[in-house]
Amino acid sequence: MWFKNVLLGVFVLFSLIGCSGQKLETKPTINIWHWMTDRDPAFQELAKKYEALTGVRVNFELYAPSDAYSQKIRAAAQGTNLPDVFGILGEKRDFASFIRAGHILDITPYMEANNNNWKNNFFPKALAVNEFASGNSYGINPGIFGVPIDIMTIQMVYNKKLFSQLGLNPNRPPKTFQEFLDIGVKIKAAGMQGLVSGWGEVWMIDCLANNYAFNIMGKDKVLATIKGEVPYTDPDWIKVFSIFKQMQESGILAKGLVTMINKSAEQIFANEKAVFAFNGSWCVNVYKGMNPGLEYGAMLPPEASNQYPIAIWGGAGSSFMVNARSKSKEESVKFLTWLTAQDQQAYLAQATNNLPANKDSLTKIPEILAQFARGMDYATHPNVWGVSEFSLVIEAFDRGIQSIIIGEKSPEQVADEVQKIKDREMAKKRAR
């Protein structure tokens, strides 16, 4: 009898274990790493909502500042232990290296399923930052490898109150470069600070210089220069370098600009101590936190030439990539599809004051964000040009502009030094 009872107990035990195993079976957790401190609370809220809807847990992990995040991503890539979803902070060549190493899933089939419904939700220029076209110089098969979460444009902003103090129309920012320089004279005479920006972080100098290169010589000539077909000593490039000399001499540039980090520049502008700033659309959220009553407007960099249109950097502000080796690839794609749908994008825009990547979500954003959004018509970005300049050339170019601003070198001297480095790097490339 006791033996039968033991057998019965064992049977019941295994039955319970079997039932328990079924009850404990859960859907996968999607792990996402990001660096976006201002978006983290909104991401966490959306993760809760998605879990309630689907039962799938989404774990957002924040690593900041951006330098620390980049180091973590690179280390994880080397150890082949990247999370299910992550972003890359770097140039297009960095993006390509992750793809070549097999770390990033080609999501083109998902984007183009169901009559391109997902793909058609986005601003085309936001997708372009994550796309590799046929015949690209990076050797990547054509496709879309990232999902834009928001978009950005980098423009100028101006303080309307300070405009009025200078006797200027607060609703009419300068449209031409000469008008801009003339305001610099007024700023200098009034003892005010002019343009602030994080030009200690040289990529922001590079951005404005590219804007004026497109305006003065057009896209084709800029790309021909990168390819080595046009020298930096060309008269049009001298004009680009001279832009910065003219700004400095007019008084339009704030003191200490070349050593200023962008956080300091944002604080100065938010505290109404500078008339202009050169910054990205992310600044709307930053300024709101620093000074909710700040009265300002966004404007395109004033045109220095009417031969070609001004171009500004814009496109995907932040993007997520799916780990090609993840066991939760399908679930990760489903979540990103949901995250970039109209309602979630509208929520992110309202919660973080960043421009949504979903073009149908623009109806619920503040006017200042709408001004940045309208800049998408003029947007371009080095990551979509299909060619990349040598890193040493970019550094010499940007450091050279810093030296022009502080009066150490002339535009001609900088052009000559940059071209020498370009020639050297081209020779190395040919020798390989």
TIDOPA-297630 format. One record per residue (C-alpha): z, y, x. Coordinates in Angstrom, 2 decimals, decimal comma. Example, Ala and Ser with C-alpha at 12.3 -4.5 7.8 and 13.67 -1.06 7.14 Angstrom:
2
<atom zz="7,80" yy="-4,50" xx="12,30"/>
<atom zz="7,14" yy="-1,06" xx="13,67"/>
***
This chain:
432
<atom zz="0,00" yy="0,00" xx="0,00"/>
<atom zz="0,96" yy="2,35" xx="2,73"/>
<atom zz="-2,33" yy="1,58" xx="4,49"/>
<atom zz="-4,30" yy="2,56" xx="1,37"/>
<atom zz="-2,29" yy="5,77" xx="1,15"/>
<atom zz="-3,09" yy="6,58" xx="4,76"/>
<atom zz="-6,80" yy="5,98" xx="4,18"/>
<atom zz="-6,66" yy="8,11" xx="1,05"/>
<atom zz="-4,92" yy="10,88" xx="3,00"/>
<atom zz="-7,53" yy="10,75" xx="5,75"/>
<atom zz="-10,30" yy="10,91" xx="3,16"/>
<atom zz="-8,68" yy="13,91" xx="1,46"/>
<atom zz="-8,13" yy="15,60" xx="4,83"/>
<atom zz="-11,78" yy="15,27" xx="5,85"/>
<atom zz="-12,85" yy="16,38" xx="2,40"/>
<atom zz="-10,72" yy="19,48" xx="2,74"/>
<atom zz="-12,07" yy="20,14" xx="6,23"/>
<atom zz="-15,59" yy="19,79" xx="4,89"/>
<atom zz="-14,88" yy="22,18" xx="2,02"/>
<atom zz="-13,07" yy="24,53" xx="4,34"/>
<atom zz="-16,06" yy="24,51" xx="6,71"/>
<atom zz="-18,31" yy="25,53" xx="3,88"/>
<atom zz="-15,98" yy="28,34" xx="2,87"/>
<atom zz="-15,66" yy="29,60" xx="6,44"/>
<atom zz="-19,44" yy="29,72" xx="6,92"/>
<atom zz="-20,28" yy="33,42" xx="7,26"/>
<atom zz="-23,37" yy="35,51" xx="7,78"/>
<atom zz="-23,99" yy="36,80" xx="11,32"/>
<atom zz="-22,46" yy="39,96" xx="12,72"/>
<atom zz="-24,97" yy="42,49" xx="14,06"/>
<atom zz="-23,68" yy="44,23" xx="17,18"/>
<atom zz="-25,11" yy="47,68" xx="17,89"/>
<atom zz="-24,40" yy="49,84" xx="20,94"/>
<atom zz="-24,99" yy="53,58" xx="20,82"/>
<atom zz="-24,03" yy="56,86" xx="22,52"/>
<atom zz="-24,20" yy="59,25" xx="19,53"/>
<atom zz="-20,67" yy="60,60" xx="19,19"/>
<atom zz="-21,54" yy="62,94" xx="16,33"/>
<atom zz="-23,04" yy="60,12" xx="14,26"/>
<atom zz="-20,38" yy="57,47" xx="14,79"/>
<atom zz="-18,30" yy="58,19" xx="11,63"/>
<atom zz="-21,48" yy="58,14" xx="9,51"/>
<atom zz="-22,66" yy="54,92" xx="11,16"/>
<atom zz="-19,29" yy="53,28" xx="10,43"/>
<atom zz="-19,49" yy="54,35" xx="6,79"/>
<atom zz="-23,00" yy="52,95" xx="6,43"/>
<atom zz="-21,90" yy="49,70" xx="8,08"/>
<atom zz="-19,20" yy="49,27" xx="5,43"/>
<atom zz="-21,72" yy="49,91" xx="2,67"/>
<atom zz="-24,19" yy="47,39" xx="4,09"/>
<atom zz="-21,53" yy="44,70" xx="4,40"/>
<atom zz="-20,51" yy="45,28" xx="0,78"/>
<atom zz="-24,14" yy="44,94" xx="-0,31"/>
<atom zz="-25,19" yy="41,96" xx="1,82"/>
<atom zz="-22,12" yy="40,32" xx="3,33"/>
<atom zz="-23,54" yy="41,00" xx="6,82"/>
<atom zz="-21,09" yy="42,75" xx="9,13"/>
<atom zz="-22,51" yy="45,51" xx="11,32"/>
<atom zz="-20,44" yy="46,41" xx="14,34"/>
<atom zz="-21,31" yy="49,82" xx="15,83"/>
<atom zz="-19,86" yy="50,30" xx="19,32"/>
<atom zz="-19,84" yy="53,81" xx="20,79"/>
<atom zz="-20,13" yy="54,35" xx="24,55"/>
<atom zz="-20,18" yy="57,95" xx="25,76"/>
<atom zz="-21,09" yy="60,14" xx="27,54"/>
<atom zz="-24,75" yy="59,27" xx="27,77"/>
<atom zz="-24,63" yy="58,55" xx="31,52"/>
<atom zz="-21,93" yy="55,92" xx="30,98"/>
<atom zz="-23,94" yy="54,44" xx="28,14"/>
<atom zz="-27,09" yy="54,19" xx="30,27"/>
<atom zz="-25,18" yy="52,43" xx="33,03"/>
<atom zz="-23,73" yy="49,95" xx="30,55"/>
<atom zz="-27,14" yy="49,18" xx="29,07"/>
<atom zz="-28,69" yy="48,61" xx="32,49"/>
<atom zz="-25,85" yy="46,34" xx="33,55"/>
<atom zz="-26,12" yy="44,35" xx="30,33"/>
<atom zz="-29,87" yy="44,00" xx="30,81"/>
<atom zz="-29,36" yy="42,64" xx="34,32"/>
<atom zz="-26,84" yy="40,14" xx="32,98"/>
<atom zz="-29,04" yy="39,30" xx="29,96"/>
<atom zz="-26,19" yy="40,07" xx="27,58"/>
<atom zz="-27,50" yy="43,02" xx="25,60"/>
<atom zz="-26,28" yy="43,43" xx="22,02"/>
<atom zz="-28,47" yy="42,67" xx="19,01"/>
<atom zz="-29,51" yy="46,31" xx="18,66"/>
<atom zz="-29,38" yy="49,10" xx="21,26"/>
<atom zz="-31,08" yy="52,30" xx="22,37"/>
<atom zz="-32,58" yy="53,33" xx="25,70"/>
<atom zz="-31,96" yy="56,72" xx="27,27"/>
<atom zz="-34,74" yy="57,33" xx="29,75"/>
<atom zz="-38,41" yy="57,95" xx="30,32"/>
<atom zz="-41,26" yy="55,89" xx="28,92"/>
<atom zz="-41,45" yy="53,90" xx="32,15"/>
<atom zz="-37,81" yy="52,81" xx="31,61"/>
<atom zz="-38,68" yy="51,75" xx="28,08"/>
<atom zz="-41,64" yy="49,76" xx="29,42"/>
<atom zz="-39,51" yy="48,03" xx="32,06"/>
<atom zz="-37,17" yy="46,71" xx="29,35"/>
<atom zz="-40,14" yy="45,37" xx="27,39"/>
<atom zz="-41,66" yy="43,68" xx="30,45"/>
<atom zz="-38,31" yy="42,03" xx="31,14"/>
<atom zz="-38,35" yy="40,51" xx="27,65"/>
<atom zz="-35,42" yy="42,52" xx="26,32"/>
<atom zz="-37,15" yy="44,24" xx="23,37"/>
<atom zz="-38,73" yy="42,76" xx="20,27"/>
<atom zz="-42,20" yy="43,88" xx="19,19"/>
<atom zz="-41,52" yy="44,98" xx="15,61"/>
<atom zz="-45,13" yy="45,81" xx="14,73"/>
<atom zz="-45,47" yy="42,82" xx="12,35"/>
<atom zz="-42,39" yy="43,97" xx="10,43"/>
<atom zz="-43,57" yy="47,58" xx="10,33"/>
<atom zz="-46,99" yy="46,59" xx="9,03"/>
<atom zz="-45,90" yy="43,98" xx="6,47"/>
<atom zz="-46,23" yy="44,74" xx="2,74"/>
<atom zz="-49,07" yy="47,23" xx="3,18"/>
<atom zz="-47,30" yy="49,13" xx="5,96"/>
<atom zz="-44,52" yy="50,21" xx="3,61"/>
<atom zz="-41,91" yy="50,50" xx="6,38"/>
<atom zz="-44,26" yy="52,14" xx="8,88"/>
<atom zz="-45,44" yy="54,70" xx="6,35"/>
<atom zz="-41,88" yy="55,93" xx="5,73"/>
<atom zz="-41,74" yy="57,64" xx="9,14"/>
<atom zz="-43,14" yy="60,79" xx="10,63"/>
<atom zz="-46,09" yy="59,53" xx="12,72"/>
<atom zz="-44,89" yy="61,52" xx="15,75"/>
<atom zz="-41,48" yy="59,85" xx="15,49"/>
<atom zz="-43,09" yy="56,42" xx="15,64"/>
<atom zz="-45,37" yy="57,51" xx="18,49"/>
<atom zz="-42,40" yy="57,83" xx="20,86"/>
<atom zz="-41,66" yy="54,14" xx="20,28"/>
<atom zz="-45,25" yy="52,97" xx="20,38"/>
<atom zz="-47,51" yy="51,83" xx="23,21"/>
<atom zz="-51,18" yy="52,47" xx="22,55"/>
<atom zz="-54,05" yy="50,30" xx="23,68"/>
<atom zz="-54,88" yy="50,83" xx="27,35"/>
<atom zz="-51,55" yy="52,50" xx="28,18"/>
<atom zz="-50,77" yy="52,97" xx="31,87"/>
<atom zz="-47,59" yy="50,87" xx="31,66"/>
<atom zz="-49,34" yy="47,54" xx="31,08"/>
<atom zz="-47,59" yy="46,94" xx="27,75"/>
<atom zz="-49,42" yy="45,21" xx="24,91"/>
<atom zz="-50,11" yy="47,63" xx="22,06"/>
<atom zz="-47,32" yy="47,77" xx="19,52"/>
<atom zz="-44,22" yy="49,45" xx="18,11"/>
<atom zz="-41,05" yy="48,55" xx="19,97"/>
<atom zz="-38,41" yy="50,87" xx="18,50"/>
<atom zz="-37,17" yy="52,24" xx="15,19"/>
<atom zz="-36,61" yy="56,02" xx="14,99"/>
<atom zz="-33,24" yy="56,87" xx="13,42"/>
<atom zz="-33,78" yy="60,62" xx="13,36"/>
<atom zz="-36,21" yy="63,16" xx="14,73"/>
<atom zz="-35,76" yy="66,25" xx="16,83"/>
<atom zz="-37,66" yy="69,31" xx="17,89"/>
<atom zz="-36,64" yy="71,56" xx="20,77"/>
<atom zz="-37,18" yy="75,22" xx="20,00"/>
<atom zz="-35,50" yy="78,58" xx="20,43"/>
<atom zz="-32,78" yy="79,97" xx="18,20"/>
<atom zz="-31,74" yy="83,60" xx="17,83"/>
<atom zz="-28,59" yy="85,32" xx="16,58"/>
<atom zz="-29,42" yy="87,43" xx="13,51"/>
<atom zz="-26,32" yy="89,62" xx="13,80"/>
<atom zz="-27,09" yy="90,54" xx="17,42"/>
<atom zz="-30,70" yy="91,18" xx="16,44"/>
<atom zz="-29,49" yy="93,80" xx="13,98"/>
<atom zz="-27,27" yy="95,38" xx="16,64"/>
<atom zz="-30,34" yy="95,71" xx="18,87"/>
<atom zz="-32,25" yy="97,44" xx="16,07"/>
<atom zz="-34,47" yy="94,39" xx="15,46"/>
<atom zz="-35,47" yy="92,80" xx="12,19"/>
<atom zz="-33,22" yy="89,71" xx="11,84"/>
<atom zz="-35,92" yy="87,98" xx="9,81"/>
<atom zz="-38,71" yy="88,60" xx="12,30"/>
<atom zz="-38,25" yy="86,83" xx="15,63"/>
<atom zz="-40,78" yy="87,56" xx="18,40"/>
<atom zz="-44,08" yy="85,70" xx="18,17"/>
<atom zz="-45,72" yy="86,79" xx="21,41"/>
<atom zz="-44,36" yy="86,51" xx="24,93"/>
<atom zz="-44,69" yy="90,26" xx="25,44"/>
<atom zz="-42,55" yy="90,93" xx="22,34"/>
<atom zz="-40,02" yy="88,52" xx="23,81"/>
<atom zz="-39,96" yy="90,34" xx="27,14"/>
<atom zz="-39,60" yy="93,70" xx="25,38"/>
<atom zz="-36,45" yy="92,39" xx="23,68"/>
<atom zz="-35,20" yy="91,43" xx="27,13"/>
<atom zz="-35,35" yy="95,10" xx="28,13"/>
<atom zz="-33,23" yy="96,01" xx="25,08"/>
<atom zz="-30,75" yy="93,21" xx="25,86"/>
<atom zz="-30,40" yy="94,40" xx="29,45"/>
<atom zz="-29,87" yy="98,00" xx="28,36"/>
<atom zz="-27,21" yy="96,94" xx="25,84"/>
<atom zz="-25,36" yy="94,83" xx="28,42"/>
<atom zz="-25,74" yy="91,68" xx="26,34"/>
<atom zz="-26,48" yy="88,14" xx="27,40"/>
<atom zz="-30,04" yy="87,02" xx="26,65"/>
<atom zz="-31,22" yy="83,41" xx="26,62"/>
<atom zz="-28,75" yy="80,60" xx="27,27"/>
<atom zz="-29,65" yy="76,96" xx="27,77"/>
<atom zz="-28,57" yy="73,97" xx="29,80"/>
<atom zz="-30,86" yy="74,70" xx="32,71"/>
<atom zz="-28,39" yy="73,15" xx="35,10"/>
<atom zz="-29,74" yy="69,97" xx="33,44"/>
<atom zz="-33,26" yy="70,41" xx="34,78"/>
<atom zz="-35,04" yy="68,40" xx="32,08"/>
<atom zz="-34,59" yy="71,38" xx="29,75"/>
<atom zz="-36,44" yy="73,61" xx="32,21"/>
<atom zz="-39,15" yy="70,97" xx="32,34"/>
<atom zz="-39,37" yy="71,05" xx="28,56"/>
<atom zz="-39,99" yy="74,82" xx="28,29"/>
<atom zz="-42,39" yy="74,77" xx="31,24"/>
<atom zz="-44,42" yy="72,05" xx="29,49"/>
<atom zz="-44,47" yy="74,18" xx="26,33"/>
<atom zz="-46,11" yy="77,01" xx="28,22"/>
<atom zz="-48,41" yy="74,73" xx="30,22"/>
<atom zz="-49,88" yy="73,44" xx="26,95"/>
<atom zz="-50,13" yy="77,02" xx="25,66"/>
<atom zz="-51,82" yy="78,41" xx="28,79"/>
<atom zz="-54,16" yy="75,57" xx="29,83"/>
<atom zz="-54,21" yy="73,02" xx="26,99"/>
<atom zz="-53,19" yy="69,39" xx="26,84"/>
<atom zz="-56,24" yy="67,97" xx="28,64"/>
<atom zz="-55,68" yy="70,04" xx="31,77"/>
<atom zz="-51,95" yy="69,24" xx="31,80"/>
<atom zz="-52,69" yy="65,50" xx="31,65"/>
<atom zz="-55,43" yy="65,88" xx="34,27"/>
<atom zz="-52,81" yy="67,40" xx="36,58"/>
<atom zz="-50,49" yy="64,44" xx="36,06"/>
<atom zz="-53,39" yy="62,11" xx="36,87"/>
<atom zz="-53,95" yy="64,01" xx="40,13"/>
<atom zz="-57,26" yy="65,60" xx="39,10"/>
<atom zz="-55,97" yy="69,21" xx="38,99"/>
<atom zz="-53,59" yy="70,63" xx="41,63"/>
<atom zz="-50,38" yy="72,50" xx="40,83"/>
<atom zz="-51,79" yy="75,35" xx="42,91"/>
<atom zz="-54,37" yy="75,96" xx="40,16"/>
<atom zz="-54,19" yy="79,54" xx="38,80"/>
<atom zz="-53,09" yy="78,30" xx="35,38"/>
<atom zz="-50,06" yy="76,58" xx="36,89"/>
<atom zz="-49,24" yy="79,78" xx="38,80"/>
<atom zz="-49,19" yy="81,48" xx="35,38"/>
<atom zz="-46,73" yy="78,86" xx="34,11"/>
<atom zz="-44,41" yy="79,39" xx="37,08"/>
<atom zz="-44,76" yy="83,16" xx="36,67"/>
<atom zz="-43,46" yy="82,93" xx="33,09"/>
<atom zz="-40,00" yy="82,32" xx="34,49"/>
<atom zz="-40,24" yy="85,17" xx="36,97"/>
<atom zz="-41,23" yy="87,53" xx="34,15"/>
<atom zz="-38,34" yy="86,39" xx="31,98"/>
<atom zz="-35,85" yy="86,92" xx="34,77"/>
<atom zz="-37,16" yy="90,38" xx="35,61"/>
<atom zz="-37,13" yy="91,50" xx="31,97"/>
<atom zz="-33,45" yy="90,68" xx="31,46"/>
<atom zz="-34,11" yy="88,02" xx="28,82"/>
<atom zz="-32,29" yy="85,29" xx="30,80"/>
<atom zz="-28,51" yy="85,06" xx="30,78"/>
<atom zz="-26,56" yy="85,17" xx="34,02"/>
<atom zz="-25,75" yy="81,81" xx="35,62"/>
<atom zz="-28,45" yy="80,05" xx="33,60"/>
<atom zz="-29,62" yy="77,72" xx="36,37"/>
<atom zz="-26,18" yy="76,16" xx="36,80"/>
<atom zz="-25,27" yy="76,09" xx="33,11"/>
<atom zz="-24,78" yy="72,76" xx="31,32"/>
<atom zz="-25,93" yy="72,63" xx="27,73"/>
<atom zz="-22,44" yy="72,25" xx="26,25"/>
<atom zz="-21,46" yy="75,54" xx="27,88"/>
<atom zz="-24,65" yy="77,17" xx="26,63"/>
<atom zz="-23,94" yy="75,94" xx="23,11"/>
<atom zz="-20,42" yy="77,36" xx="23,22"/>
<atom zz="-21,70" yy="80,75" xx="24,40"/>
<atom zz="-24,31" yy="80,96" xx="21,65"/>
<atom zz="-21,93" yy="79,70" xx="18,96"/>
<atom zz="-19,41" yy="82,37" xx="19,97"/>
<atom zz="-22,12" yy="85,02" xx="19,45"/>
<atom zz="-22,19" yy="86,03" xx="23,11"/>
<atom zz="-25,93" yy="85,40" xx="23,60"/>
<atom zz="-28,96" yy="86,60" xx="21,66"/>
<atom zz="-31,16" yy="83,55" xx="22,22"/>
<atom zz="-30,75" yy="79,87" xx="23,07"/>
<atom zz="-33,24" yy="77,16" xx="23,95"/>
<atom zz="-31,97" yy="73,98" xx="22,35"/>
<atom zz="-32,83" yy="70,99" xx="20,20"/>
<atom zz="-32,34" yy="70,47" xx="16,48"/>
<atom zz="-29,11" yy="68,60" xx="17,24"/>
<atom zz="-27,60" yy="72,03" xx="17,87"/>
<atom zz="-27,30" yy="72,62" xx="14,10"/>
<atom zz="-24,44" yy="70,14" xx="13,92"/>
<atom zz="-22,93" yy="71,40" xx="17,18"/>
<atom zz="-22,94" yy="75,05" xx="16,10"/>
<atom zz="-21,52" yy="74,14" xx="12,69"/>
<atom zz="-18,53" yy="72,54" xx="14,40"/>
<atom zz="-18,02" yy="75,48" xx="16,74"/>
<atom zz="-18,67" yy="78,38" xx="14,35"/>
<atom zz="-19,47" yy="77,50" xx="10,71"/>
<atom zz="-20,26" yy="81,16" xx="9,91"/>
<atom zz="-22,87" yy="81,61" xx="12,64"/>
<atom zz="-25,98" yy="83,40" xx="11,35"/>
<atom zz="-29,04" yy="82,30" xx="13,27"/>
<atom zz="-32,64" yy="81,19" xx="12,87"/>
<atom zz="-35,00" yy="78,83" xx="14,68"/>
<atom zz="-38,28" yy="79,97" xx="16,22"/>
<atom zz="-41,10" yy="78,58" xx="18,33"/>
<atom zz="-41,21" yy="79,76" xx="21,96"/>
<atom zz="-43,27" yy="82,97" xx="21,85"/>
<atom zz="-46,91" yy="82,41" xx="22,79"/>
<atom zz="-48,03" yy="83,58" xx="26,21"/>
<atom zz="-51,69" yy="82,91" xx="25,43"/>
<atom zz="-53,83" yy="82,72" xx="22,33"/>
<atom zz="-56,28" yy="80,30" xx="23,94"/>
<atom zz="-54,28" yy="77,16" xx="23,07"/>
<atom zz="-51,43" yy="76,59" xx="20,61"/>
<atom zz="-47,85" yy="76,41" xx="21,81"/>
<atom zz="-46,51" yy="72,87" xx="21,99"/>
<atom zz="-42,86" yy="71,84" xx="21,77"/>
<atom zz="-41,11" yy="68,63" xx="22,60"/>
<atom zz="-40,42" yy="66,67" xx="19,45"/>
<atom zz="-40,52" yy="63,26" xx="17,86"/>
<atom zz="-37,91" yy="60,56" xx="17,62"/>
<atom zz="-34,53" yy="61,99" xx="18,56"/>
<atom zz="-32,74" yy="58,64" xx="18,69"/>
<atom zz="-34,20" yy="55,17" xx="18,32"/>
<atom zz="-32,89" yy="51,63" xx="18,13"/>
<atom zz="-34,50" yy="48,56" xx="19,67"/>
<atom zz="-33,93" yy="44,94" xx="18,67"/>
<atom zz="-32,93" yy="42,51" xx="21,40"/>
<atom zz="-35,78" yy="39,98" xx="21,67"/>
<atom zz="-33,29" yy="37,31" xx="22,74"/>
<atom zz="-30,84" yy="37,93" xx="19,91"/>
<atom zz="-30,02" yy="35,05" xx="17,56"/>
<atom zz="-29,82" yy="37,65" xx="14,80"/>
<atom zz="-33,26" yy="39,22" xx="15,24"/>
<atom zz="-34,27" yy="38,84" xx="11,60"/>
<atom zz="-30,97" yy="40,20" xx="10,28"/>
<atom zz="-31,16" yy="43,09" xx="12,74"/>
<atom zz="-34,64" yy="44,06" xx="11,54"/>
<atom zz="-33,48" yy="43,86" xx="7,91"/>
<atom zz="-30,56" yy="46,19" xx="8,67"/>
<atom zz="-32,76" yy="48,73" xx="10,47"/>
<atom zz="-35,18" yy="48,65" xx="7,55"/>
<atom zz="-32,28" yy="49,47" xx="5,22"/>
<atom zz="-30,84" yy="52,10" xx="7,60"/>
<atom zz="-34,13" yy="54,01" xx="7,68"/>
<atom zz="-34,73" yy="53,91" xx="3,92"/>
<atom zz="-34,71" yy="57,21" xx="2,04"/>
<atom zz="-31,12" yy="57,17" xx="0,70"/>
<atom zz="-29,49" yy="56,18" xx="4,00"/>
<atom zz="-31,59" yy="58,70" xx="5,91"/>
<atom zz="-30,65" yy="61,47" xx="3,47"/>
<atom zz="-26,97" yy="60,56" xx="3,92"/>
<atom zz="-27,26" yy="60,65" xx="7,71"/>
<atom zz="-28,98" yy="64,04" xx="7,56"/>
<atom zz="-26,25" yy="65,48" xx="5,34"/>
<atom zz="-23,39" yy="63,92" xx="7,29"/>
<atom zz="-24,63" yy="64,73" xx="10,80"/>
<atom zz="-27,06" yy="67,65" xx="10,38"/>
<atom zz="-29,76" yy="65,78" xx="12,25"/>
<atom zz="-33,33" yy="65,61" xx="11,01"/>
<atom zz="-34,15" yy="62,33" xx="9,25"/>
<atom zz="-36,95" yy="60,16" xx="10,64"/>
<atom zz="-37,89" yy="59,19" xx="7,08"/>
<atom zz="-40,26" yy="61,92" xx="5,93"/>
<atom zz="-39,26" yy="61,46" xx="2,27"/>
<atom zz="-35,66" yy="62,51" xx="3,01"/>
<atom zz="-36,33" yy="66,16" xx="3,91"/>
<atom zz="-35,66" yy="67,59" xx="0,46"/>
<atom zz="-31,89" yy="67,55" xx="0,90"/>
<atom zz="-31,46" yy="69,34" xx="4,22"/>
<atom zz="-30,22" yy="72,89" xx="4,99"/>
<atom zz="-32,77" yy="75,68" xx="5,60"/>
<atom zz="-32,00" yy="75,90" xx="9,32"/>
<atom zz="-32,79" yy="72,20" xx="9,70"/>
<atom zz="-35,96" yy="72,72" xx="7,67"/>
<atom zz="-37,03" yy="75,38" xx="10,21"/>
<atom zz="-36,66" yy="72,82" xx="12,99"/>
<atom zz="-38,49" yy="70,23" xx="10,86"/>
<atom zz="-41,47" yy="72,55" xx="10,45"/>
<atom zz="-41,78" yy="72,51" xx="14,22"/>
<atom zz="-43,00" yy="68,90" xx="13,98"/>
<atom zz="-46,47" yy="70,33" xx="13,38"/>
<atom zz="-46,41" yy="71,54" xx="17,01"/>
<atom zz="-44,59" yy="68,55" xx="18,50"/>
<atom zz="-45,57" yy="66,52" xx="21,52"/>
<atom zz="-43,58" yy="64,57" xx="24,11"/>
<atom zz="-44,16" yy="63,13" xx="27,60"/>
<atom zz="-43,36" yy="59,69" xx="26,21"/>
<atom zz="-46,53" yy="59,76" xx="24,11"/>
<atom zz="-48,94" yy="61,17" xx="26,69"/>
<atom zz="-49,85" yy="57,78" xx="28,13"/>
<atom zz="-49,35" yy="58,98" xx="31,72"/>
<atom zz="-46,22" yy="59,88" xx="33,67"/>
<atom zz="-45,65" yy="62,27" xx="36,53"/>
<atom zz="-43,87" yy="61,03" xx="39,67"/>
<atom zz="-40,11" yy="61,55" xx="39,46"/>
<atom zz="-40,03" yy="63,39" xx="42,80"/>
<atom zz="-42,75" yy="65,76" xx="41,60"/>
<atom zz="-40,84" yy="66,50" xx="38,38"/>
<atom zz="-37,68" yy="67,19" xx="40,37"/>
<atom zz="-39,48" yy="69,53" xx="42,78"/>
<atom zz="-41,18" yy="71,27" xx="39,86"/>
<atom zz="-37,92" yy="71,90" xx="37,98"/>
<atom zz="-35,85" yy="72,79" xx="41,05"/>
<atom zz="-38,66" yy="75,12" xx="42,07"/>
<atom zz="-38,41" yy="76,98" xx="38,78"/>
<atom zz="-34,68" yy="77,35" xx="39,35"/>
<atom zz="-35,44" yy="78,92" xx="42,73"/>
<atom zz="-37,91" yy="81,33" xx="41,09"/>
<atom zz="-35,28" yy="82,42" xx="38,57"/>
<atom zz="-32,71" yy="83,20" xx="41,26"/>
<atom zz="-35,33" yy="84,96" xx="43,40"/>
<atom zz="-35,40" yy="82,53" xx="46,31"/>
<atom zz="-39,09" yy="81,62" xx="46,02"/>
<atom zz="-42,28" yy="82,98" xx="44,53"/>
<atom zz="-44,38" yy="81,10" xx="41,96"/>
<atom zz="-47,04" yy="80,56" xx="44,65"/>
<atom zz="-44,52" yy="79,05" xx="47,09"/>
<atom zz="-43,19" yy="76,66" xx="44,47"/>
<atom zz="-46,70" yy="75,62" xx="43,44"/>
<atom zz="-47,58" yy="74,85" xx="47,06"/>
<atom zz="-44,40" yy="72,80" xx="47,63"/>
<atom zz="-44,85" yy="70,81" xx="44,42"/>
<atom zz="-48,47" yy="70,01" xx="45,27"/>
<atom zz="-47,52" yy="68,77" xx="48,75"/>
<atom zz="-45,09" yy="66,30" xx="47,18"/>
<atom zz="-47,74" yy="65,32" xx="44,64"/>
<atom zz="-50,27" yy="64,65" xx="47,43"/>
<atom zz="-47,74" yy="62,53" xx="49,30"/>
<atom zz="-46,87" yy="60,45" xx="46,23"/>
<atom zz="-50,53" yy="59,97" xx="45,34"/>
<atom zz="-51,21" yy="58,75" xx="48,89"/>
<atom zz="-48,36" yy="56,23" xx="48,60"/>
<atom zz="-49,75" yy="55,00" xx="45,30"/>
<atom zz="-53,25" yy="54,52" xx="46,74"/>
<atom zz="-51,80" yy="52,63" xx="49,72"/>
<atom zz="-50,03" yy="50,09" xx="47,49"/>
***
